Each structure stands twice: as C-alpha cells, then as structure tokens.
Amino acid sequence: MAEVADAPTVPEWLWSAVATEAGQQDPFSLFRSLGETPACSHVAAERALKDPRFTPVAPVPSDRPFWRTFNRWLLMLDGPKHTTIRRLIVAAFTAHAVEQYRPLVEQTVARLLDELQPRGEMDLRGQFAFRLPTHVIAELMGLPASAREGLELLVGDVDQAFVHQNEESYLTRGDRAMVELLARMDRLLVERHGTGGGDLLSRLAAGEDDPTGAGINHDDLVANAVFLLEAGHESTMNALTSGVYMLLVHPPQLERLRNEPSLIPAAVEEILRIASPIGIVPRTARADVDLPQGCLPGGTTIPFFLGAVNRDPAVFAEPDVFDVTRVTNPHLAFASGFHRCVGAALARLELQVALAALIEGAHSRGRRSRRATCCSWL
C-alpha cells in the first residue's frame, strides 16, 4: 500500500479553524474538507482502536499535580497496568450489573428534578446533566458525606482545567482540586483495603494485593479513583446536554419520542452518534500498520475525530440526519477495543432514564413503580 499522505497529523489549519465560533458550531464541514483521511474514517478508527499495535499517546510532560495524575489514568495506560486496573472495576459495569443500578438512577433523577421543579426552569448542564452522573458515581464508589462535601466544585475545576488547559489560572485551580481529590481518595482507599466490599473503591483497593506483577502501586490506584469520579460524569453530561439540544431543534423527533417512549433507547444511540460526547481519541502506531487509506508509518499519531467517524457516509445512511428511529447504528462514541469506555452501559442507563423523565415528566418512586409527579421539561 502507498503511505498515508497526511500520516503525521491532520493539517495545521484545522486546529485553529475548529477553535473559531463557526468551527465550534459546525466542525463537520471542516472534517469533510479533509477528504480521505484515517482521522475521520469509521473503518480506520475501529481497526486502530482494536489493534494492539496502536497505543494511547505519550504522557504529558509535566510535574504539576493535574497532569501527573492524568498520566496515571486508565485511558493513558497500556499493557499490564491497563489490564490489571481495568479488571479490578469492569465487573461493576457489565450490562447485568448496571441494570441493578436502575432504581438508584431513577431515584437520583427524580430527586434532582423535584428540587428544580418549583423554579420552573433550570440550567440543564450545570443543575442537572452534571449533577446526575456525579451523584450516581459517588454512590457506586460508596463515598461518605465527608468525601462529598464540595465534590461538585472540585470535579468542576478539573473539568475546566481540561477545557482551558492553556490558561494558567484554570490549571492552578485544577491542580488544587486534583490535590484535594487525591487526598480524599487516598484516605478512603487505605480504609477500604482488605474489606472485600463491593463498591468501586473497595474493588480498587484490592489492587494493593495485585499478584500479577503488573507494577500497580497505591498512587496508581488513588489516581484512578479520581479518574472514576471524572470519567463517571463526562460522557453522560455531554451527551445529555447535546441530546436535549438536538431534540429541541428537531421538534418532529421530540414529538415521536413523546408518542413512542419505547424509542428512547434508539434515540440515545442516535444522540451518541450524531453528538459524540468524546471529541478526539488519539492513537500512536508502534509499527507500520496498513489502514484502508494506506500504510501508516510506525511512530505516527492519528487524532481520530469520533464526531466525524460517526458520520462516515460509508457506514451511516444520511449521516447528518438526526433520526431517533435509526436501526443500524454501529457508532464509536464510546471508542472500541481495549480502551472502550468501561462505563458505557452506565452512561446509556443514565441517558435513557434522564431523557424519559425530561420528556414524559415521569419520576420513579420505589424500585419499579412510576407515576407522573411533574410536567415534562421538553
């Protein structure tokens, strides 16, 4: 095969173009202008994400707490460390396990909306989409009240440091938040070690006794406890806010869901496809790899744009059309392969329950009973 022409990177102009207001509003026109590139190809992305010859990008060279912790996170690891840490928590996120969390998610949605209902309006992102998954993951981690004090502000500061990672003021706040979160998780992991509990922190604490020789240490486990907090809300928050926007600007689709709530799971998949909550998944080839577009030289880093990958016309019919009845939908919103989002099933559950409540105005009471307690928000 011929060598991939744009192998080292996508064109430099793209990054500045995407950062403009027009680029933020419609990045897909920019992606389409790239032509045949693996960065926007569904086949290339899926192949690379499943191929062990591709690895996450190199750690960020920095000694500041924010980046030092980030470099230990599961999404940045590969090989035995990645496998060992993922194995500690993956059983808590299987489809069967996640279904057991449905009452918790329904009750959390009901409580948050009941708090907001008297106001008659809300900041969807800040008051609901951010808080819902943050509260749920805190429950699954078994965080005591002391560890939850100010938790939303701390996680929010970490979020903002990623968004504004070139601005010192945001990174300074991100450092402070990261140090505080690390301190809280450190204390809890020490307490949970050897308890054999089923919460996520107890599962991580079991890694202290890792017999595999993968080199996992206490600091790795503490860092990934913070990762669970951060990753536990990001996908749901982004997809829920984008999904509500898509429904509001496509009234016929919203009306379809009101009339046929059984379509909500399919609508969630379409939201994940057309408004992918994860923007870029970069991968570096360890060796020369053949992709459909050509041979990718070893050492090359490709930033896979999942939003473009999920609108690849070679895979999706009418890729720019938002259709809540779409049947064939092999999107890669949660990536794929070894680094597929471990919490994908939980995010799907949170999105389905939240959308149903926002559309139907129905809250959950008890384990299975449902009754309308307020008007719909959409």
C-alpha positions as CSV (number, residue, x, y, z in Angstrom):
1,M,0.0,0.0,0.0
2,A,1.0,3.6,-0.5
3,E,2.0,5.6,2.6
4,V,-0.8,7.7,4.1
5,A,-0.3,11.1,2.8
6,D,-1.3,13.0,5.9
7,A,0.1,10.4,8.3
8,P,2.0,12.7,10.8
9,T,-1.0,14.8,11.6
10,V,-4.1,16.4,10.2
11,P,-3.4,19.8,8.5
12,E,-2.3,22.6,10.9
13,W,-5.1,24.9,9.7
14,L,-7.7,22.5,11.0
15,W,-6.9,23.1,14.7
16,S,-7.3,26.9,14.5
17,A,-10.4,26.6,12.3
18,V,-12.1,24.3,14.8
19,A,-11.4,26.7,17.6
20,T,-13.3,29.5,15.8
21,E,-17.0,30.2,16.6
22,A,-18.0,28.9,13.2
23,G,-15.8,25.8,13.7
24,Q,-17.4,25.1,17.1
25,Q,-20.9,25.4,15.6
26,D,-20.2,23.1,12.6
27,P,-16.9,21.2,12.8
28,F,-18.2,18.5,10.4
29,S,-17.9,20.7,7.4
30,L,-14.2,21.1,8.3
31,F,-13.8,17.4,8.7
32,R,-15.4,16.7,5.4
33,S,-13.0,19.0,3.7
34,L,-10.1,16.8,4.7
35,G,-11.2,14.2,2.2
36,E,-10.0,10.6,2.6
37,T,-8.1,10.6,6.0
38,P,-8.0,7.9,8.6
39,A,-8.8,10.5,11.2
40,C,-12.4,10.7,10.0
41,S,-12.8,7.1,8.8
42,H,-15.0,4.6,10.7
43,V,-13.2,1.6,9.4
44,A,-9.8,3.0,10.2
45,A,-10.8,4.2,13.7
46,E,-12.4,0.9,14.6
47,R,-9.4,-1.1,13.3
48,A,-6.9,1.1,15.1
49,L,-8.8,1.1,18.4
50,K,-8.9,-2.7,18.4
51,D,-5.3,-3.2,17.2
52,P,-2.7,-3.8,19.9
53,R,-0.1,-2.1,17.6
54,F,-1.7,1.2,18.5
55,T,-1.2,2.8,21.9
56,P,-2.5,5.8,23.7
57,V,-0.4,9.0,23.2
58,A,2.6,9.6,25.3
59,P,2.2,11.1,28.8
60,V,2.0,14.9,29.1
61,P,5.5,16.0,30.2
62,S,4.8,18.0,33.4
63,D,5.4,17.8,37.1
64,R,2.2,19.7,38.1
65,P,-0.3,17.6,40.0
66,F,-3.0,18.0,37.4
67,W,-1.0,16.4,34.5
68,R,0.9,14.0,36.8
69,T,-2.4,12.5,37.9
70,F,-3.8,12.5,34.4
71,N,-0.8,10.5,33.1
72,R,-1.7,7.7,35.6
73,W,-5.4,7.4,34.4
74,L,-6.7,4.3,32.8
75,L,-7.2,6.0,29.4
76,M,-3.5,6.8,29.3
77,L,-2.2,3.3,30.3
78,D,-1.5,0.3,28.1
79,G,-0.3,-3.2,28.6
80,P,-0.3,-5.0,32.1
81,K,-1.1,-1.9,34.1
82,H,-4.1,-1.1,32.0
83,T,-5.3,-4.6,32.0
84,T,-4.9,-5.0,35.8
85,I,-6.7,-1.8,36.8
86,R,-9.5,-2.3,34.3
87,R,-10.0,-5.9,35.6
88,L,-10.5,-4.5,39.1
89,I,-13.6,-2.5,38.2
90,V,-15.0,-4.0,35.0
91,A,-17.3,-6.4,36.8
92,A,-19.2,-3.4,38.3
93,F,-20.0,-2.1,34.8
94,T,-21.4,-5.2,32.9
95,A,-24.8,-4.8,31.4
96,H,-26.2,-7.1,34.2
97,A,-24.6,-5.2,37.0
98,V,-25.6,-1.8,35.6
99,E,-29.3,-2.9,35.4
100,Q,-29.2,-3.3,39.2
101,Y,-28.4,0.4,39.4
102,R,-31.6,1.4,37.7
103,P,-33.5,2.2,40.9
104,L,-30.6,4.4,42.1
105,V,-30.5,6.3,38.8
106,E,-34.3,6.7,38.7
107,Q,-34.4,8.0,42.3
108,T,-31.5,10.4,41.6
109,V,-33.2,11.8,38.5
110,A,-36.5,12.2,40.4
111,R,-34.8,13.9,43.4
112,L,-32.9,16.4,41.2
113,L,-35.9,17.3,39.1
114,D,-38.1,17.6,42.2
115,E,-35.6,20.1,43.6
116,L,-35.7,22.1,40.3
117,Q,-39.4,21.9,39.6
118,P,-40.5,24.8,41.8
119,R,-38.2,27.1,39.8
120,G,-39.9,26.2,36.5
121,E,-36.5,26.5,34.7
122,M,-33.0,25.1,35.0
123,D,-29.5,25.3,33.7
124,L,-29.6,21.9,32.1
125,R,-25.9,21.4,32.1
126,G,-24.9,22.7,35.5
127,Q,-28.0,21.9,37.6
128,F,-29.0,18.5,36.1
129,A,-26.7,16.9,33.4
130,F,-23.6,17.5,35.5
131,R,-25.1,16.6,38.9
132,L,-26.9,13.4,37.9
133,P,-23.9,11.2,36.9
134,T,-21.7,12.8,39.6
135,H,-24.2,11.8,42.3
136,V,-24.6,8.3,40.8
137,I,-20.8,7.6,40.6
138,A,-20.4,8.9,44.2
139,E,-23.0,6.3,45.3
140,L,-21.3,3.5,43.4
141,M,-18.0,4.4,44.9
142,G,-19.5,4.4,48.3
143,L,-18.3,7.9,49.2
144,P,-19.2,9.1,52.7
145,A,-20.7,12.5,53.3
146,S,-17.3,13.9,54.3
147,A,-15.9,13.0,50.9
148,R,-18.8,14.5,49.0
149,E,-18.5,18.0,50.6
150,G,-17.7,20.4,47.8
151,L,-17.3,17.5,45.4
152,E,-19.1,19.1,42.5
153,L,-16.9,22.2,42.7
154,L,-13.7,20.1,42.8
155,V,-14.8,18.0,39.8
156,G,-15.9,21.1,38.0
157,D,-12.5,22.7,38.5
158,V,-10.9,19.6,37.0
159,D,-13.3,19.8,34.0
160,Q,-12.4,23.5,33.4
161,A,-8.7,22.8,33.6
162,F,-9.1,20.4,30.7
163,V,-11.2,22.8,28.7
164,H,-8.8,25.7,29.3
165,Q,-5.5,23.8,29.6
166,N,-3.5,26.6,28.1
167,E,-4.6,29.1,30.7
168,E,-2.6,29.2,33.9
169,S,-5.4,30.3,36.2
170,Y,-7.6,27.3,35.3
171,L,-4.7,24.9,35.6
172,T,-3.8,26.3,39.0
173,R,-7.4,25.7,40.2
174,G,-7.2,22.3,38.5
175,D,-4.0,21.5,40.5
176,R,-5.7,22.5,43.8
177,A,-8.8,20.4,43.0
178,M,-6.7,17.4,42.0
179,V,-4.6,17.5,45.1
180,E,-7.7,17.7,47.3
181,L,-9.4,14.8,45.4
182,L,-6.2,12.7,45.7
183,A,-6.1,13.3,49.4
184,R,-9.7,12.2,49.8
185,M,-9.3,9.1,47.7
186,D,-6.1,8.2,49.4
187,R,-7.7,8.1,52.8
188,L,-10.7,6.1,51.6
189,L,-8.6,3.5,49.7
190,V,-6.5,2.9,52.9
191,E,-9.7,2.4,54.8
192,R,-11.2,0.1,52.3
193,H,-8.2,-2.1,51.8
194,G,-8.9,-5.7,52.7
195,T,-12.6,-5.1,53.5
196,G,-13.8,-7.1,50.5
197,G,-16.6,-4.6,49.8
198,G,-18.5,-4.4,46.5
199,D,-18.3,-0.7,46.0
200,L,-15.9,0.7,43.4
201,L,-13.3,2.0,45.9
202,S,-13.1,-1.4,47.6
203,R,-12.6,-3.0,44.3
204,L,-9.8,-0.7,43.5
205,A,-8.3,-1.1,47.0
206,A,-8.0,-4.8,46.2
207,G,-5.3,-3.9,43.7
208,E,-2.9,-3.3,46.6
209,D,-2.6,-7.1,46.7
210,D,-2.1,-7.5,42.9
211,P,-0.3,-10.8,42.3
212,T,0.2,-10.3,38.5
213,G,3.4,-8.3,38.8
214,A,2.0,-5.5,36.7
215,G,3.6,-2.9,38.8
216,I,0.4,-1.3,40.2
217,N,1.1,0.8,43.2
218,H,-1.0,2.8,45.7
219,D,-0.6,6.0,43.8
220,D,-1.9,4.4,40.6
221,L,-5.0,3.2,42.4
222,V,-5.6,6.7,44.1
223,A,-5.2,8.4,40.7
224,N,-7.7,6.0,39.1
225,A,-10.2,6.6,41.9
226,V,-10.1,10.2,40.9
227,F,-10.5,9.1,37.2
228,L,-13.7,7.2,38.1
229,L,-15.1,10.5,39.5
230,E,-14.1,12.5,36.5
231,A,-14.9,9.9,33.8
232,G,-18.1,8.9,35.6
233,H,-19.9,12.1,34.6
234,E,-18.2,13.5,31.5
235,S,-19.9,11.3,28.8
236,T,-23.3,11.5,30.3
237,M,-23.2,15.2,30.9
238,N,-22.0,16.0,27.3
239,A,-24.4,13.6,25.6
240,L,-27.4,14.7,27.7
241,T,-27.0,18.4,27.0
242,S,-26.3,17.8,23.3
243,G,-29.2,15.3,23.1
244,V,-31.7,17.8,24.6
245,Y,-30.5,20.4,22.2
246,M,-30.9,18.1,19.2
247,L,-34.5,17.3,20.3
248,L,-35.4,20.9,20.7
249,V,-34.1,21.8,17.2
250,H,-35.8,18.8,15.7
251,P,-39.4,19.0,17.1
252,P,-40.8,16.1,15.0
253,Q,-38.2,13.8,16.6
254,L,-39.2,15.0,20.0
255,E,-42.8,14.5,19.3
256,R,-42.1,11.0,18.1
257,L,-40.5,10.2,21.4
258,R,-43.4,11.6,23.3
259,N,-45.8,9.4,21.4
260,E,-43.4,6.3,21.4
261,P,-41.3,6.3,24.5
262,S,-40.1,2.8,23.6
263,L,-37.9,4.6,21.1
264,I,-35.8,6.3,23.8
265,P,-33.0,3.6,23.8
266,A,-32.7,4.1,20.0
267,A,-32.8,7.9,20.5
268,V,-29.9,7.6,23.0
269,E,-27.8,5.7,20.4
270,E,-28.5,8.3,17.8
271,I,-27.6,11.1,20.2
272,L,-24.4,9.4,21.0
273,R,-23.7,9.0,17.2
274,I,-24.5,12.5,16.0
275,A,-23.3,14.4,19.0
276,S,-20.4,12.2,20.2
277,P,-19.6,13.2,23.8
278,I,-15.9,12.3,23.3
279,G,-14.3,14.5,20.6
280,I,-10.9,13.1,19.9
281,V,-9.2,9.8,20.6
282,P,-5.6,10.0,19.5
283,R,-3.6,6.8,18.9
284,T,0.1,6.2,18.0
285,A,1.2,3.3,15.8
286,R,4.0,1.3,17.4
287,A,4.9,-0.1,14.0
288,D,3.9,0.3,10.4
289,V,0.2,-0.5,10.0
290,D,-1.9,-1.0,6.9
291,L,-5.1,1.0,7.0
292,P,-7.7,1.4,4.2
293,Q,-6.2,4.7,3.3
294,G,-2.6,3.4,3.0
295,C,0.3,2.4,5.2
296,L,0.6,4.3,8.4
297,P,4.3,4.6,9.4
298,G,5.3,3.5,12.9
299,G,5.5,6.4,15.4
300,T,2.7,8.2,13.7
301,T,-0.1,9.7,15.8
302,I,-3.6,9.9,14.4
303,P,-6.3,12.0,16.2
304,F,-9.4,10.1,15.5
305,F,-12.3,12.6,15.4
306,L,-15.2,10.5,16.7
307,G,-17.8,13.0,15.7
308,A,-16.6,12.7,12.1
309,V,-16.1,8.9,12.4
310,N,-19.7,8.6,13.5
311,R,-20.9,10.5,10.4
312,D,-18.9,8.5,7.9
313,P,-21.2,8.1,4.9
314,A,-19.5,4.8,4.1
315,V,-21.2,3.4,7.2
316,F,-24.2,5.5,8.0
317,A,-27.0,6.3,5.6
318,E,-27.8,10.1,5.6
319,P,-25.1,10.6,8.2
320,D,-26.0,14.2,9.0
321,V,-29.7,13.4,9.6
322,F,-30.8,13.1,13.2
323,D,-33.2,10.1,13.3
324,V,-34.4,8.6,16.6
325,T,-35.7,5.6,14.7
326,R,-32.3,4.7,13.2
327,V,-31.9,0.9,13.4
328,T,-28.3,0.2,12.2
329,N,-26.1,2.4,14.4
330,P,-22.6,1.0,14.9
331,H,-21.2,4.3,16.3
332,L,-17.9,4.5,18.2
333,A,-19.0,7.2,20.7
334,F,-17.5,5.1,23.5
335,A,-14.4,4.1,21.4
336,S,-13.8,0.4,20.9
337,G,-11.4,-2.4,21.7
338,F,-9.1,-2.5,24.8
339,H,-9.9,1.1,25.7
340,R,-13.6,1.1,25.2
341,C,-15.3,3.2,27.8
342,V,-15.7,0.9,30.8
343,G,-18.8,2.8,32.0
344,A,-20.6,2.8,28.6
345,A,-23.6,0.7,29.9
346,L,-24.0,3.0,32.9
347,A,-23.9,6.1,30.7
348,R,-26.6,4.6,28.5
349,L,-28.8,3.9,31.5
350,E,-28.4,7.4,32.9
351,L,-29.2,8.9,29.5
352,Q,-32.3,6.7,28.9
353,V,-33.7,7.4,32.4
354,A,-33.0,11.1,32.2
355,L,-34.5,11.6,28.8
356,A,-37.6,9.7,29.7
357,A,-38.1,11.9,32.8
358,L,-37.5,15.1,30.9
359,I,-39.8,14.2,28.1
360,E,-42.6,12.3,30.0
361,G,-42.4,14.2,33.3
362,A,-42.4,10.8,35.0
363,H,-40.3,10.2,38.0
364,S,-39.6,6.9,39.7
365,R,-40.9,6.1,43.1
366,G,-39.7,2.9,44.7
367,R,-38.0,0.1,42.8
368,R,-40.3,-0.3,39.9
369,S,-43.3,2.0,40.3
370,R,-43.6,5.0,38.1
371,R,-46.0,7.9,38.2
372,A,-46.1,11.4,36.9
373,T,-45.1,13.9,39.6
374,C,-44.5,17.0,37.4
375,C,-44.9,18.3,34.0
376,S,-42.4,17.4,31.3
377,W,-39.4,19.7,30.8
378,L,-39.3,19.2,27.0
